[in-house]
């Protein structure tokens, strides 16, 4: 399908999606009657899982489009995707999903508990209609078992009929029964293996304990560096079991799964891989490059021999201010007003129109939020009074978005959508205060201005 992935997906995610696509298609070419999970993709944080689910859904829908065009080659079983997450993020039971569709769920139910915000094929929005409170994009099945189906509301879309619904499953019940080709989950969800017998279907094992088809052949583990300490000890206990379930012992052969992992640090990676997976054969990719400012993923762009503009790092030592709070309010006031002085194209300043703040602790974040509601107002008023601002009205610092682990799981996707709004869009976010939830991958391309409060942490 003609689709520009480069605009909103980083290089490591493209590599994941490419490897997953190869694994899924290869198995279909070998056996067009194949049905079962081909790829297990695991994350340590729900934010990353939600983001990746949206991207991966686009890939899977494209593969399903190809399969429908040539079922004699790729089989009659749909190429599908499923998420395996906690009940706070997605409804785990079909009955709960149906209750939400029928508006019988509890009033505290989040605005959109179905994660996906738009059709991954045509881009039509999925939401609850304000006029009659009916869902658009989510439907209750009328044939077979009663469950949630993703059916695009745009009638011109290929996936707008129940017979051709989007191959997407978000409840545990549907994941166990349909065995999606691509399953995404968080590492803690795999604790269900100890308590939920139906989880065996993820590994193509029947109710009698006998394997009915090849197990997942590819395991993708993102953010490997976060699996350390107590978490690493617990995850390591499960890894041996998961690898055993993913190993095909049929026909006298021992075919282990391929494991691909990404990490933000390569220090002692061999030791960590051995501790988690008990594997000694590990290859680091990409290999180290000896040229300064050059990596496998990027290089310095030059025009006429001169390096083009890149990232500017500016450190501020607020020693002349009585307190760090005073310094914070001064910096935040300056940054909030700077876009008003821009004389160039609006598209260029859009990258710096949302002021992102990163905090080492929720205490510092709360303090700064209080400052925005009080002292920062006074600083901006003083700047305007003494004509230290660009002509016109002072630029407001609101709306302010808080991006921390305290927000509900269902609000994560909404927050990312709001942050992606351009400065000329209605309701775009001018200030965002974030904690460690963002340091492992908030992929919103227009965010180009980041203030790190209290760096270094010591």
C-alpha positions in Angstrom: 0.0 0.0 0.0 1.2 3.5 -0.7 1.9 4.8 2.8 4.5 7.2 4.1 5.7 5.6 7.3 8.8 7.9 7.6 6.7 10.9 8.8 5.8 9.4 12.2 7.8 6.3 12.8 11.4 6.1 14.1 14.0 3.8 12.4 13.9 1.1 15.1 10.1 0.8 14.8 10.5 0.5 11.0 13.0 -2.3 11.5 10.6 -4.1 13.9 7.7 -3.8 11.4 9.9 -5.0 8.6 11.1 -8.0 10.5 7.5 -8.9 11.6 6.2 -8.6 8.0 8.9 -10.9 6.7 8.2 -13.5 9.4 4.4 -13.5 8.8 4.6 -13.6 4.9 7.4 -16.2 4.9 5.2 -18.6 7.0 2.3 -18.1 4.7 4.4 -18.8 1.6 5.6 -22.0 3.2 2.1 -23.1 4.3 -0.9 -21.1 3.1 -3.1 -23.0 5.5 -1.0 -21.7 8.5 -3.0 -20.1 11.4 -1.5 -19.0 14.6 0.7 -16.3 16.3 3.9 -15.6 14.3 5.3 -12.6 16.2 5.3 -11.7 19.9 6.1 -8.1 20.6 6.7 -7.0 24.2 7.1 -3.6 25.9 7.8 -2.6 29.4 5.4 0.4 29.4 1.7 0.8 28.4 2.5 4.1 26.6 4.9 2.4 24.2 2.5 -0.5 23.6 -0.4 1.8 22.7 1.8 3.8 20.3 3.2 0.7 18.6 -0.3 -0.9 18.4 -1.5 2.0 16.2 1.5 1.7 13.9 1.5 -2.1 13.7 -2.2 -2.1 12.9 -1.4 -0.2 9.7 1.2 -2.9 8.7 -1.2 -5.8 9.5 -4.1 -4.2 7.6 -1.8 -3.7 4.6 -0.7 -7.4 4.8 -4.3 -8.5 5.1 -5.2 -6.4 2.0 -2.4 -8.4 0.1 -3.8 -11.7 1.4 -7.3 -11.0 0.3 -6.0 -10.2 -3.2 -4.2 -13.5 -3.5 -5.7 -16.1 -1.1 -4.3 -19.0 -3.2 -0.8 -17.9 -2.2 -1.3 -16.4 1.3 -4.2 -18.5 2.5 -7.8 -18.0 3.6 -7.0 -17.3 7.3 -6.9 -13.6 8.0 -3.6 -11.9 8.9 -4.5 -10.2 12.1 -3.2 -8.3 15.1 -4.1 -8.4 18.8 -3.1 -6.6 22.0 -2.7 -8.5 25.3 -2.9 -5.8 28.0 -4.3 -5.2 31.5 -7.9 -4.5 32.1 -7.2 -0.8 32.9 -6.1 -0.3 29.3 -8.4 -2.5 27.2 -11.5 -4.6 28.1 -10.2 -8.1 28.8 -13.6 -9.8 28.4 -15.9 -9.8 25.4 -18.9 -9.1 27.7 -17.2 -6.0 29.0 -16.5 -4.7 25.5 -20.1 -5.3 24.5 -21.4 -3.5 27.6 -19.4 -0.5 26.7 -20.8 -0.6 23.1 -24.3 -0.8 24.5 -23.6 2.1 26.9 -24.3 -0.2 29.9 -20.8 0.2 31.4 -20.2 2.1 34.5 -20.1 5.9 34.3 -16.5 6.1 35.2 -15.6 4.2 31.9 -13.0 6.2 30.0 -14.0 8.2 26.9 -12.5 5.7 24.5 -11.5 2.3 26.0 -10.8 0.7 22.6 -7.3 2.2 22.0 -7.5 2.7 18.3 -8.5 6.2 17.3 -8.8 5.9 13.5 -9.0 3.4 10.7 -5.4 2.2 10.0 -6.4 1.8 6.3 -8.2 5.0 5.3 -7.7 7.2 8.3 -11.4 7.8 9.2 -11.8 8.7 12.8 -13.2 6.3 15.4 -15.1 7.9 18.3 -18.4 8.1 20.1 -20.9 10.4 18.3 -22.1 13.3 20.6 -25.6 13.4 19.1 -26.8 9.9 20.0 -23.8 8.5 21.9 -23.3 5.8 19.3 -19.9 4.5 18.5 -18.3 5.0 15.1 -15.8 2.5 14.0 -16.7 0.0 16.7 -19.6 -2.5 16.2 -21.1 -5.5 18.0 -20.9 -8.6 15.9 -24.2 -9.9 14.6 -23.0 -13.4 13.6 -21.2 -16.0 15.7 -20.0 -15.1 19.1 -21.0 -11.7 20.4 -17.9 -9.5 20.5 -16.4 -6.2 19.5 -15.5 -5.7 15.8 -13.6 -2.8 14.2 -15.6 -1.7 11.2 -14.7 1.5 9.5 -17.5 4.1 9.3 -16.5 5.3 5.9 -18.5 3.1 3.5 -15.9 3.6 0.7 -13.3 1.8 2.9 -12.4 -1.8 2.2 -13.0 -2.6 5.9 -16.4 -1.0 6.3 -18.5 -4.2 6.4 -18.8 -6.9 9.1 -17.8 -9.6 6.6 -14.6 -7.6 5.9 -14.0 -6.1 9.4 -10.5 -4.9 10.3 -8.4 -7.9 11.5 -7.9 -6.4 15.0 -8.6 -7.9 18.4 -8.2 -6.2 21.8 -10.0 -8.5 24.3 -8.2 -11.4 25.9 -11.1 -13.7 24.8 -10.7 -12.8 21.2 -6.9 -13.0 21.3 -7.1 -16.6 22.7 -9.7 -17.7 20.2 -8.4 -16.0 17.0 -4.7 -16.4 17.6 -3.6 -13.2 15.8 -0.6 -13.3 13.6 1.0 -10.4 15.6 0.4 -10.0 19.4 1.6 -7.0 21.4 1.7 -6.9 25.1 3.6 -5.7 28.2 6.1 -8.0 30.0 4.0 -8.1 33.1 1.0 -9.5 31.2 2.9 -12.7 30.6 2.4 -13.5 34.3 -1.0 -14.7 33.0 0.7 -17.8 31.8 0.6 -19.1 35.4 -3.1 -18.4 35.9 -4.8 -18.6 32.5 -4.8 -22.0 30.8 -6.2 -20.4 27.6 -3.0 -18.5 27.1 -1.5 -21.7 25.6 -3.3 -20.8 22.3 -0.7 -18.0 21.9 1.9 -20.7 21.3 -0.4 -22.9 19.1 -0.9 -25.5 21.8 -4.2 -27.2 22.0 -6.4 -28.0 25.0 -4.8 -31.4 25.3 -1.3 -29.9 25.5 -0.3 -31.1 22.0 1.1 -28.5 19.5 -1.3 -28.0 16.6 1.0 -25.7 14.5 4.3 -23.8 14.6 4.8 -21.6 17.6 5.7 -17.9 17.4 9.0 -17.7 15.6 10.0 -14.1 16.4 10.1 -12.4 19.8 10.6 -8.6 19.7 11.5 -7.0 23.1 11.7 -3.2 23.2 13.5 -1.1 25.8 15.6 -4.0 27.1 17.6 -1.7 29.3 14.5 -1.2 31.5 14.4 -4.9 32.4 16.9 -4.8 35.2 16.9 -5.1 39.0 13.9 -6.7 40.6 11.9 -6.5 37.3 14.7 -8.3 35.5 14.7 -11.1 38.1 10.9 -11.7 37.6 11.0 -11.4 33.8 14.0 -13.8 33.7 11.9 -16.4 35.5 9.3 -16.4 32.7 11.8 -16.2 29.8 12.8 -19.9 30.0 9.1 -20.9 30.0 8.3 -18.6 27.1 11.3 -19.8 25.0 10.2 -23.4 25.7 6.7 -22.7 24.5 8.1 -20.9 21.4 10.5 -23.8 20.6 9.3 -26.3 17.9 10.3 -29.8 18.9 8.3 -31.6 16.2 9.9 -33.9 13.6 12.9 -34.4 15.8 14.2 -30.9 15.4 14.7 -28.2 17.9 13.8 -24.8 16.3 14.1 -21.9 18.8 12.6 -18.5 18.2 14.6 -15.6 17.0 14.8 -12.8 19.7 15.3 -9.2 18.7 15.7 -6.6 21.4 16.5 -2.9 21.5 18.4 -1.1 24.2 19.4 2.5 25.0 22.8 1.2 26.3 25.2 -1.4 25.0 27.3 -1.7 28.2 27.4 -5.3 29.4 24.6 -6.3 27.0 26.0 -9.8 26.7 25.7 -10.3 30.5 22.1 -9.0 30.5 21.1 -11.1 27.6 22.6 -14.2 29.3 20.9 -13.4 32.6 17.5 -13.0 30.9 17.5 -15.5 28.1 20.3 -17.8 29.0 21.8 -17.3 25.5 25.5 -16.8 24.8 25.2 -16.3 21.1 24.3 -12.6 20.8 25.1 -10.1 18.0 25.1 -6.3 18.5 23.6 -4.3 15.6 24.6 -1.9 14.3 28.3 -2.3 14.9 30.2 0.6 16.5 31.3 3.2 14.0 34.5 5.1 14.6 33.7 8.3 12.7 32.6 11.2 14.9 29.0 12.3 14.6 28.2 9.4 12.4 26.0 6.4 13.3 24.3 3.6 11.4 21.0 5.5 11.7 22.2 9.1 11.1 24.9 11.3 9.7 25.5 15.1 9.7 23.9 16.8 6.8 26.1 19.3 5.1 25.5 21.9 2.4 28.5 23.3 0.6 30.8 21.7 3.2 29.1 23.3 6.1 27.0 21.4 8.7 23.3 22.3 8.5 21.4 23.4 11.6 20.9 20.7 14.2 20.0 20.4 17.9 21.1 23.2 20.2 21.8 22.2 23.9 21.7 25.2 26.3 22.5 24.9 30.0 21.3 27.6 32.4 23.0 28.1 35.8 20.4 30.1 37.9 23.0 31.1 40.5 21.9 34.7 40.4 18.3 33.9 41.4 17.4 33.4 45.0 15.6 30.1 44.4 15.2 27.5 41.7 11.5 28.3 41.6 12.2 31.9 40.6 14.6 30.6 37.8 11.9 28.2 36.6 9.3 30.9 36.3 11.6 33.2 34.4 12.6 30.5 31.9 9.1 29.3 31.4 7.9 32.9 30.8 10.6 33.5 28.2 10.0 30.3 26.3 6.3 30.8 26.2 6.6 34.2 24.5 9.5 33.4 22.1 7.3 32.1 19.2 5.6 35.5 19.0 8.8 37.1 17.9 9.3 34.7 15.0 9.3 36.4 11.6 9.7 33.4 9.4 7.3 30.7 8.1 4.7 29.5 10.6 5.6 25.9 9.7 9.1 26.3 11.0 8.2 27.8 14.4 5.6 25.1 14.9 8.3 22.8 16.1 9.0 25.1 19.0 5.5 26.3 19.8 4.8 23.6 22.4 7.1 23.9 25.4 7.9 20.4 26.7 9.2 20.1 30.3 10.8 17.0 31.8 11.1 16.5 35.5 13.0 13.9 37.6 10.2 13.9 40.2 6.5 14.4 40.4 7.2 16.9 43.3 9.1 19.2 41.0 6.4 18.8 38.3 3.7 19.8 40.8 5.7 22.8 42.0 6.2 24.0 38.4 2.5 23.5 37.6 1.7 25.8 40.6 4.2 28.4 39.3 2.5 28.4 35.9 -0.8 29.3 37.6 0.7 32.1 39.7 4.2 33.5 39.3 4.6 33.0 35.6 1.5 35.1 35.0 3.1 38.0 36.9 6.4 37.6 35.0 4.7 37.7 31.6 2.6 40.8 32.7 5.8 42.5 33.7 7.4 41.7 30.4 4.4 43.2 28.6 4.4 46.3 30.9 8.0 47.1 30.1 7.6 46.3 26.4 9.9 43.3 26.4 7.5 41.4 24.2 6.8 41.3 20.5 3.9 43.7 19.5 0.5 42.3 20.3 -1.0 40.5 23.2 1.1 38.3 25.4 1.0 34.7 24.3 -0.8 32.4 26.9 0.9 29.4 28.4 -2.4 27.4 28.4 -3.6 24.8 27.6 -1.2 22.9 29.8 -1.0 19.1 29.5 0.3 16.8 32.2 1.9 13.6 30.9 2.8 11.3 33.8 2.0 7.8 35.0 -0.9 9.3 37.0 -3.1 9.7 33.9 -5.5 6.9 33.0 -4.3 4.4 30.4 -7.2 5.3 28.1 -6.0 9.0 28.1 -2.5 8.1 26.8 -3.5 8.0 23.1 -5.6 11.1 23.5 -2.7 13.0 25.0 -0.4 12.1 22.1 -3.1 13.1 19.6 -3.4 16.5 21.3 0.3 17.0 21.4 0.5 16.3 17.6 -1.9 19.3 16.9 -0.1 22.1 15.1 0.1 25.6 16.5 -2.5 26.8 14.0 -5.0 24.1 15.1 -7.8 24.8 17.6 -6.9 23.6 21.1 -3.3 22.8 20.5 -1.2 22.3 23.6 1.2 25.2 24.5 2.8 23.6 27.5 3.4 20.0 28.5 4.8 18.9 31.9 6.1 15.3 31.7 7.8 12.8 34.0 9.8 9.7 33.1 6.9 8.4 31.0 8.2 10.4 28.1 11.9 9.4 28.2 11.3 6.0 26.7 9.7 7.2 23.5 7.0 9.8 23.0 7.1 9.9 19.2 5.4 13.2 18.3 7.5 14.7 15.5 6.5 18.3 16.0 7.9 18.5 19.5 11.2 20.3 19.2 11.6 22.3 22.4 12.5 20.5 25.6 13.4 21.9 29.0 14.9 19.5 31.5 14.4 20.7 35.0 17.1 20.0 37.5 19.7 18.5 35.2 22.0 17.0 36.3 19.8 15.2 38.9 22.6 15.3 41.5 
